[in-house]
């Protein structure tokens, strides 16, 4: 997966938006104004996603491409390298999981608003 494919995949999610709130070097994807994925534009081979803490530990043990979140809360965020052995399906599952965690944390009114888009 490359950065363009990642961007396209993220923007297919209901209510997903992109922006550069931390400067021109970090592309951020949000749902309901909450971040579900960040990617550095300079390197472009890794991204940060939110993850259930127990699942995060298991993923890190199973895949060397999944590391504790760089510059993030390491309990809840993983850094995922796209240039390793993870398949497109596995990368999509990690993105989906992050999106769902963030989406489900939104107030019901906001979730309903996004779901109706």
C-alpha positions in Angstrom: 0.0 0.0 0.0 1.3 3.5 -0.8 0.2 6.8 0.6 -2.2 7.5 -2.3 -4.0 4.2 -1.7 -4.1 4.8 2.0 -5.6 8.3 1.5 -8.2 7.0 -0.9 -9.2 4.2 1.5 -9.5 6.6 4.5 -11.6 9.1 2.6 -14.1 6.3 1.6 -15.1 6.1 5.2 -18.4 7.8 6.2 -17.7 11.3 7.5 -13.9 11.1 7.0 -12.0 14.3 6.5 -8.4 15.1 6.0 -6.3 18.0 7.1 -2.9 19.2 8.1 -3.5 20.5 11.7 0.0 19.8 12.9 1.8 21.4 9.9 2.5 20.4 6.3 4.4 17.2 7.2 1.6 15.2 8.8 -1.6 14.3 7.1 -4.4 13.6 9.5 -7.7 11.8 9.0 -10.6 12.4 11.3 -14.2 11.4 11.8 -16.4 13.7 13.8 -13.4 15.9 14.5 -11.5 13.1 16.2 -8.3 11.6 14.7 -8.3 8.0 13.5 -5.1 8.0 11.4 -2.0 10.1 11.0 0.7 9.7 8.4 4.0 11.6 7.9 4.2 12.8 4.4 8.0 12.9 4.4 8.6 9.2 4.9 5.1 8.0 3.8 5.8 4.3 4.7 4.1 4.2 8.1 1.0 5.5 9.8 -0.4 5.7 13.3 -3.8 4.2 14.1 -5.8 3.8 17.3 -6.2 0.3 18.6 -7.8 -1.5 21.5 -5.1 -1.9 24.1 -5.2 -5.7 24.3 -5.3 -6.1 20.6 -2.4 -3.6 20.3 -0.2 -5.9 22.4 -1.2 -9.0 20.4 -0.5 -7.3 17.1 2.9 -6.1 18.2 3.8 -9.6 19.3 2.6 -11.1 15.9 4.0 -8.5 13.5 7.2 -6.6 13.6 5.6 -4.0 11.3 3.3 -3.0 14.2 5.1 -0.9 16.8 4.0 1.2 19.8 2.6 4.5 18.4 5.4 7.0 17.7 4.7 10.3 19.5 1.4 8.9 20.6 -0.1 7.2 23.7 1.5 3.8 23.3 -1.3 2.0 25.1 -3.9 3.2 22.5 -2.0 3.8 19.3 0.2 1.8 17.0 2.6 2.8 14.3 2.1 0.5 11.3 4.8 0.1 8.6 3.3 -0.4 5.1 6.5 -1.7 3.4 6.6 -5.0 5.3 4.8 -8.3 5.2 1.3 -7.0 6.1 -1.2 -7.6 3.3 -3.6 -5.0 2.0 -6.3 -6.8 3.9 -4.4 -6.6 7.2 -3.6 -2.9 6.6 -7.3 -2.2 5.8 -8.4 -4.1 9.0 -6.1 -2.0 11.1 -7.5 1.2 9.6 -11.1 -0.1 9.9 -10.5 -0.9 13.6 -9.2 2.6 14.3 -12.0 4.3 12.4 -14.6 2.1 14.3 -13.1 2.8 17.7 -13.2 6.6 17.1 -16.6 6.5 15.4 -18.1 4.5 18.2 -16.7 7.0 20.8 -18.7 9.8 19.2 -22.0 11.0 20.7 -25.0 9.1 19.3 -26.3 12.3 17.6 -23.0 12.8 15.8 -22.8 9.1 14.8 -26.4 9.3 13.4 -25.5 12.5 11.5 -22.4 10.8 9.9 -24.3 7.6 9.1 -26.9 9.6 7.2 -24.2 11.0 4.8 
